[in-house]
Amino acid sequence: MIVVTTNDLPGFRVVQVIGLVRGLTVRSRSVVGNIGGAVQAMFGGNISVYSNLAERAREEAYELLVQHGQQSGANAILAMRYEANDIMDGITEVLAYGTAVIVEKA
């Protein structure tokens, strides 16, 4: 599966647009993670507890996006994007979405 953030794919031509595909995950911070994050925040710099959580959430959303694209019969996803929203304090939704297409070499 080819996944790009661009609207086109140089060297390929789109032969069929399948439509919107997405991957969604909802994550929460654990009590231990909140404590670790608070300790790291006191010293400044990168708060790795939260960075790792955010990276895992994006990775899971991406994998679900690719899975949805494959299930739809696509061999590429164009214009891939991420969005994240807080559902409530400590609970975040991460959405990966894009346009599923079938491409062939130009």
Buried (B, 14 or more C-beta within 10 A) or exposed (E): EEBBEEEEBEEBEBEEEBEEBBBBBBBEBEEEBBEBBEEBEEEEEEBEBBEEBBEEBBBBBBEBBBEBBBEBEBBBBBBBEBEEEEEEEEEBBBBBBBBBBBBEEE
